[in-house]
Amino acid sequence: MSELQPAYRQPELADLVEHDRVHRSIYTDPEIFELEMARIWGKTWIYVGHESQVAKPGDYYTTTLASQPVIMTRDHEGQLHVLFNRCAHKGAQLVGDDCGNLKEFRCCYHAWRFAMDGRCVSIPLEEGYADAGLTKDDPAASVRKVPRVGSYKGFVFASLSEEGPDLEAWLGGVASSIDNMVDRAPDGELEVVPGVMRYEHDSNWKFFVENLNDMMHPMIVHQSSSLTARVVAKRELGKDAPLPPALEIISPFTESYAFFDDMGLHAFDNGHGYSGGKNSIHAAYSDVEAYNEAMNQAYGEERVKEIFAVNRHNTVFYPSLTIKGAIQTIRVVKPVAVDKTIIESYTLRLRGAPDELLKRSILYCNLINSSANLVGPDDQEAYFRQQEGLKTQGDDWIPLSRDINSDEELEPGHYYAKGSSDLAFRNQLKAWKQYMLAED
Amino acid sequence: MGLPDALLLQHQVEQFIYAEVRLLDERRWEAWEALFADGGTYWAPAAHEQPNPEEHVSLIYENALLRKVRQQRFKHPNAFSLQPFPRTSHLVSNVMIDEEAKDDSPLVASARFIMHEFRRGQPNSYAGAYRYELLPIEDTFLIQQKKATLVNCNGTLTSSAMYF
């Protein structure tokens, strides 16, 4: 036997995900990561940002799409665009900062100017291109647009592919999670507030999105924070004292298996899904009276009851966006390398709601999503240890088989299982396989 | 000793800050906690010139109750991300008194810091500005607020659990 023989025989791509197990290489192999960037992140709808981040004409906001720098802009006619952040001339990034407001873009290198929709406005000494037949009106002189852009109730997605389902069809059953977050605003509108937290994870992006609807981990991984919060509350405040908001947020992570089972999992096409429904770990937050009044006034009590009865935990818009509608925070997934991922956290204001609601969302974000927080680093540690553990020759396969035969089809394409099921995990990897095997 | 009052105050503030970060490096959390005034807060903003800790996310914003949760968590056997427990070394310099205490308003001091951390086999380095609001109590102080603003507080950060 040659010493150079690889640690395992690389199965064909199609064989990496089976119905009840997944091969470790999809988390560890840099070549598979490159393929994912082309076939998943380079094809499907990827979250770009929220329209409120470019509310005014001339506003721009920079981000990445499948690792490529892009700019979301609002032109002076009020139209939304997503452009590649690349000058049409020699390729320099047009803007280097996060966001701002401009009359037009001016490249730092040779001062080509572009309107906010990417159209070339002027080229210095344009006549120098006369023999080549290039003018500022030539499409080649304009900043290229990302092929497809869609907005669903303010959530802007874009796709690097010319083809594919339209955004609403692609969102399918999880569009209702955006609906419910919007419905929770008395004015029916959301607004991303300033302040983003960028948290580097030294692990594959899939561990993060898979974990969000893994209901078998919270009561284990979050013992050190959640159980401690309960102990400290009892000791410092007394046994039956009401919890302050911060501890109301941390304590429920160690609810019982039965509680998380009861939250349940919902899965849809394209890898999307959510946990919770009628109940979630966000359901028991104290009422804010002024908010309830504003909601009743806006919608009427009956409708408000319906809105608040939808109590979802995490919704995953596979692969790039996860939202918590009940607490108005979102997280955006940015894969960097096979073992490096940046998770960005944003907080949203419910327009028309008292400031207390935003303050609670901010408190939640601080406690759960900050890199220096009490809860998230233990999740991050679990992903890191998976990343390390799966480097071993201990076993090439990871089971997906919890409650494998008990999914319920509630309606066509909408599956339900109790929280402890591997349904979300299987559903995401089913989509992963479809994307990865699709013809180029 | 004949030291002018200003020099003495400067000395007291510096010694207080050095002692404060030393307690962090030596993991003497209870003694560190005792340095805070009632209602005292620890704040690590997530943006430069962040107006306040309520209306904008922060890396850390803790009152006494949350600090107790954090410190108690340090000792929890299942705090996996803290195994092995990180070690830190805080270096403080450029200590200046910006405002002296007056009536009910605290003394305000600023300083620069570097915190080296050794976590999970990796060295990490954090640098930034401290701003202290200190209430004079006899010959020492109590912290009304310690604010630690990292130079990269709005950048991409990895997991951390220690107080800067």
Interface residues (C-beta under 8 A of the other chain):
Chain A: V193 P194 G195 V196 M197 R198 Y199 E200 D202 I220 V221 Q223 S224 S225 L227 T228 A229 V231 V232 A233 E236 L237 P244 A246 L247 I250 I342 S345 T347 D355 L358 K359 I362 C365 N366 L367 N369 S370 S371 A372 N373 L374 G376 P377 D378 Q380 E381 A382 F384 R385
Chain B: A44 A46 A47 Q50 E54 E55 H56 V57 S58 L59 I60 Y61 L65 L66 K68 V69 R70 Q72 R73 H76 P77 N78 A79 F80 S81 L82 R120 N154 G155 T156 L157 T158 S159 S160 A161
